[in-house]
Amino acid sequence: MATIKDVAARAGVSISTVSHVLNHTRRVSEEATQKVVEAVAELNYAPNSVARSLKVNSTKTIGMLVTTSANPFFAEVVRGVEAYCFEQGYSLILCNTENQPQRQRHYLKMLMEKRVDGLLVLGTDIDSTLRDMLRSHQSVPLVMLDWGTECDFANVINDNARAGARMAARYLLDQGHTDIACITGQLDKQTTQQRIDGVRDALSERGLTLPEQRIFEGDFESQSGFDQMKQILALTPRPSAVFAFDDPMAIGAICAAWEAGVKVPDDISIIGYDDVEMARFASPPLTTIRHPKAELGQMAVQQLVGRIRNKEQSVESVTVQPELIIRHSVKKLN
């Protein structure tokens, strides 16, 4: 493998001249620059990124911990993060922890050993174990996405979950649905409680309440939407609409209805949350609340790069606003 010394010898210049050409740290004559460029190409030279990172104290690498990569919402956010990292000249190391403390510790240790310039963490309602691990590395700039709560040692970007759920419930009410069932995420998660509160806000505005027997606990995955929808379809009387707290559960619910011979939206209406890419290809296309995923990823990288460049920058919390996307899974009642 060629070294910078080999490049300098082939180009007939000093090692420092090669370094200045490659790193754009000083003006070098066009003739010398051309010789270096040709020598690099002929020798297929690749700079030693480890050595360079030790010298400039920067690896141009960002680490990212994701609680799960299976949920399409997380996958679409990661895609936005990766695209903007590339634009900014950073490499991304992605680690899926599956919310397992052992994996969290392993990946966090690995990222610190690789001297990442900054860290992104994506996951709803991060548990206290990971929070304590992250707090112990406060010297590394950190941005949390979809964290669910405030944080005193990192930037936080959250969805306005309560407002989004209120928007979904208001839309169902405007379409004439007053008996609404909810397929929620895990009830011990703050995001779930915020969305339940949003539904209750909208119902309260119309003098209505959300009975406990209309709350069905899921886990933000399609199977739980399918399973909970089967229970909803067995109710007497049956609600006219279902609000699933994310799109995978909504699509699971649509599948359960189809399997039971219940038509959506003719017999029962369904609304989801997040507007993942598959939502518009559901049958019927899913009415949902859009959580701006690509924008969320870009904003996270922008904030992180800002903190990398200015480590004295104070932490801040930003809330992104949801948007109602109307398709064909909700029927207007007469």
C-alpha positions in Angstrom: 0.0 0.0 0.0 1.4 3.3 -1.1 2.4 5.9 1.6 2.5 9.7 1.5 6.3 9.3 1.3 5.9 7.3 -1.9 3.6 10.0 -3.4 6.2 12.7 -2.6 9.0 10.6 -4.2 6.9 9.9 -7.4 5.9 13.6 -7.7 9.4 14.9 -6.9 8.1 17.2 -4.1 8.3 17.3 -0.3 6.0 15.3 2.0 4.6 18.6 3.4 3.7 19.7 -0.1 1.7 16.5 -0.7 0.0 17.1 2.6 -0.9 20.7 1.7 -2.3 19.6 -1.7 -4.4 16.8 -0.2 -5.7 18.8 2.8 -6.0 22.2 1.0 -4.1 23.8 3.9 -1.8 26.0 1.9 -1.6 27.3 -1.6 0.6 25.2 -3.8 1.7 26.0 -7.4 -0.4 24.5 -10.2 2.6 22.5 -11.5 3.3 20.9 -8.1 -0.4 20.3 -7.5 -0.7 18.5 -10.8 2.3 16.3 -10.1 0.8 15.3 -6.7 -2.6 14.5 -8.3 -1.0 12.4 -10.9 1.2 10.5 -8.4 -1.8 9.8 -6.2 -3.7 8.4 -9.2 -0.7 6.3 -10.4 -0.1 4.8 -6.9 -3.7 4.5 -6.0 -2.9 6.3 -2.8 -5.5 6.5 0.0 -4.7 8.9 3.0 -4.5 7.3 6.4 -7.7 8.6 8.0 -6.7 7.4 11.4 -3.4 9.3 11.4 -5.2 12.3 10.0 -7.9 12.2 12.7 -5.3 12.1 15.4 -3.6 15.1 14.0 -6.6 17.3 13.5 -8.7 15.8 16.3 -11.6 15.0 13.9 -12.7 11.8 12.2 -15.5 13.4 10.1 -17.6 10.5 11.4 -20.9 10.6 13.2 -22.3 7.7 15.3 -26.0 6.9 15.4 -27.8 4.6 17.9 -31.2 3.5 16.8 -33.5 1.6 19.2 -34.9 -0.5 16.2 -34.4 -0.5 12.5 -37.5 -2.6 11.8 -40.0 0.2 12.1 -40.3 2.0 8.8 -40.5 5.4 10.5 -37.0 4.9 12.0 -35.7 3.7 8.7 -36.9 6.8 6.8 -35.4 9.1 9.4 -32.1 7.3 9.1 -32.2 7.7 5.4 -32.6 11.5 5.8 -29.7 11.5 8.3 -27.4 9.6 6.0 -28.2 11.8 3.0 -27.4 15.0 4.9 -24.3 13.5 6.5 -23.0 12.8 3.0 -23.7 16.4 1.9 -21.8 17.7 4.8 -18.8 15.4 4.3 -19.4 13.1 7.2 -19.5 9.3 7.4 -22.3 7.6 9.4 -21.8 4.6 11.7 -25.3 3.1 12.3 -25.9 0.8 15.3 -29.2 -0.9 16.1 -29.5 -1.5 19.8 -32.9 -3.2 20.0 -33.3 -1.4 23.4 -30.9 -4.0 24.9 -28.6 -2.5 27.6 -25.8 -4.9 26.7 -25.9 -3.8 23.0 -26.2 -0.2 24.0 -23.1 -0.4 26.1 -21.2 -2.3 23.4 -22.0 0.1 20.6 -21.5 3.2 22.7 -18.1 2.0 23.8 -17.2 1.1 20.2 -18.3 4.6 18.9 -16.3 6.3 21.6 -13.2 4.2 20.7 -13.6 5.2 17.0 -13.6 8.8 18.2 -16.8 9.9 16.5 -17.1 13.6 16.2 -20.7 13.5 17.4 -23.6 11.2 18.3 -27.2 10.9 17.2 -29.7 8.8 19.2 -33.1 7.9 17.7 -35.8 6.2 19.7 -39.0 6.9 21.5 -38.7 7.4 25.3 -35.1 6.3 25.8 -34.8 4.3 29.1 -32.8 5.5 32.1 -30.0 3.0 31.5 -29.1 4.5 28.1 -29.7 8.0 29.4 -27.1 7.4 32.2 -24.6 5.9 29.6 -25.0 8.9 27.4 -24.6 11.4 30.2 -21.2 9.9 31.0 -20.0 11.0 27.5 -21.1 14.6 27.7 -17.9 15.8 26.0 -19.2 14.3 22.7 -21.8 16.5 21.0 -25.2 14.8 21.2 -28.6 15.2 19.5 -31.6 13.1 20.5 -34.4 12.5 18.0 -37.9 11.5 19.1 -36.6 11.3 22.7 -40.0 12.2 24.3 -38.7 14.3 27.2 -36.4 17.2 27.9 -32.7 16.6 28.3 -30.1 18.9 30.1 -27.0 17.5 28.3 -28.1 17.1 24.6 -30.1 18.8 21.9 -33.6 17.2 21.6 -35.9 17.2 18.5 -39.4 15.9 19.2 -42.6 15.5 17.4 -45.6 17.4 18.9 -47.3 14.1 19.7 -50.2 15.6 21.6 -51.0 18.1 18.9 -50.8 15.4 16.2 -53.1 13.1 18.0 -55.5 16.0 18.7 -55.5 16.7 14.9 -56.3 13.1 14.1 -59.1 12.9 16.6 -60.6 16.2 15.4 -60.6 14.9 11.9 -62.5 11.8 12.8 -65.0 13.9 14.8 -65.4 16.3 11.9 -66.3 13.2 9.7 -69.0 12.3 12.2 -67.2 9.6 14.3 -67.9 9.9 18.0 -67.2 6.4 19.0 -63.4 6.1 18.5 -61.1 3.2 19.6 -57.3 3.8 20.0 -54.6 1.2 19.3 -51.8 2.8 21.3 -48.1 2.1 21.8 -46.8 0.8 25.1 -48.8 2.6 27.8 -45.6 3.2 29.9 -44.1 5.4 27.1 -44.5 9.1 27.4 -45.2 9.5 23.7 -48.1 7.1 24.0 -49.6 9.1 26.9 -49.1 12.4 25.0 -51.1 11.0 22.1 -53.8 9.7 24.4 -54.0 13.2 25.9 -54.3 14.6 22.5 -57.3 12.4 21.7 -58.9 13.3 25.0 -58.4 17.0 24.2 -60.3 16.7 21.0 -63.1 14.7 22.5 -63.4 17.1 25.4 -63.9 20.0 23.0 -67.1 18.1 21.8 -68.2 17.2 25.3 -67.1 13.6 24.9 -64.7 11.3 26.7 -62.4 8.4 25.8 -63.5 5.3 27.8 -60.8 3.0 29.1 -62.4 0.1 27.2 -61.7 2.0 24.0 -58.0 1.9 24.6 -56.1 -1.1 23.2 -52.4 -1.3 24.0 -50.1 -2.2 21.1 -46.3 -1.9 20.7 -46.0 0.3 17.5 -45.5 -2.9 15.4 -47.9 -4.3 12.7 -48.7 -7.5 14.5 -50.0 -5.7 17.5 -52.3 -3.6 15.3 -53.6 -6.8 13.7 -54.2 -8.4 17.1 -55.8 -5.5 18.7 -58.0 -4.8 15.7 -59.4 -8.3 16.0 -60.5 -7.5 19.6 -62.1 -4.2 18.4 -64.0 -6.0 15.7 -65.5 -8.3 18.3 -67.0 -5.4 20.3 -70.7 -4.7 20.6 -71.4 -2.0 19.8 -68.4 -1.7 17.5 -66.7 1.8 17.2 -67.0 3.5 13.9 -63.4 4.5 13.8 -59.9 3.4 15.0 -56.9 5.7 15.6 -53.7 3.6 15.4 -50.8 5.5 17.0 -48.5 4.7 14.1 -48.9 3.5 10.5 -47.6 -0.1 10.9 -50.3 -0.7 13.5 -52.8 1.0 11.2 -51.9 -1.3 8.3 -52.0 -4.3 10.6 -55.5 -3.2 11.6 -56.6 -2.9 8.0 -55.3 -6.4 7.3 -57.3 -7.8 10.3 -60.4 -6.0 9.0 -59.9 -7.5 5.5 -59.4 -11.0 7.0 -62.7 -10.6 9.0 -64.6 -9.4 5.9 -65.0 -5.9 7.3 -64.4 -3.1 4.7 -62.3 -0.1 5.4 -63.6 2.6 5.3 -67.2 1.5 4.4 -67.7 -0.5 7.6 -65.0 1.0 9.9 -62.6 3.9 9.4 -58.9 3.9 10.3 -56.4 6.7 10.7 -52.7 6.3 11.4 -49.7 8.3 12.4 -46.2 9.1 10.9 -47.0 8.9 7.2 -44.4 6.3 6.4 -43.8 5.6 2.7 -46.0 2.4 2.7 -49.0 4.4 4.0 -50.0 5.7 0.6 -49.7 2.2 -0.9 -52.0 0.6 1.7 -55.4 -0.7 0.6 -57.1 1.7 1.0 -54.4 4.4 1.0 -54.1 5.5 4.7 -55.2 8.8 6.1 -52.6 9.7 8.6 -50.6 12.3 10.5 -47.3 13.2 8.8 -44.2 13.3 11.0 -41.6 15.1 8.8 -39.0 12.3 8.7 -36.4 13.5 6.1 -36.6 17.0 7.6 -36.2 15.6 11.1 -33.0 13.8 10.0 -31.6 16.9 8.3 -32.4 19.1 11.3 -30.6 16.6 13.6 -27.4 16.6 11.5 -27.5 20.4 11.2 -27.7 20.8 14.9 -25.1 18.2 15.6 -22.6 19.7 13.1 -23.2 23.1 14.7 -22.4 21.6 18.1 -19.3 19.8 16.7 -18.0 23.1 15.4 -18.9 25.0 18.6 -18.8 22.7 21.6 -19.7 25.7 23.9 -23.0 26.0 22.2 -25.8 25.5 24.7 -28.3 22.6 24.3 -31.7 23.3 23.0 -35.0 21.6 22.4 -37.0 21.8 19.2 -40.5 20.5 18.4 -41.5 19.7 14.9 -45.2 20.2 14.0 -47.3 17.4 12.4 -49.6 17.6 9.4 -52.9 15.9 8.5 -52.6 13.8 5.3 -56.1 12.9 4.0 -56.4 9.8 1.8 -59.1 7.1 1.7 -59.3 5.1 4.9 -61.8 7.4 6.7 -65.5 7.6 5.7 -67.6 10.6 6.3 -70.8 9.6 8.2 -74.1 11.1 7.3 
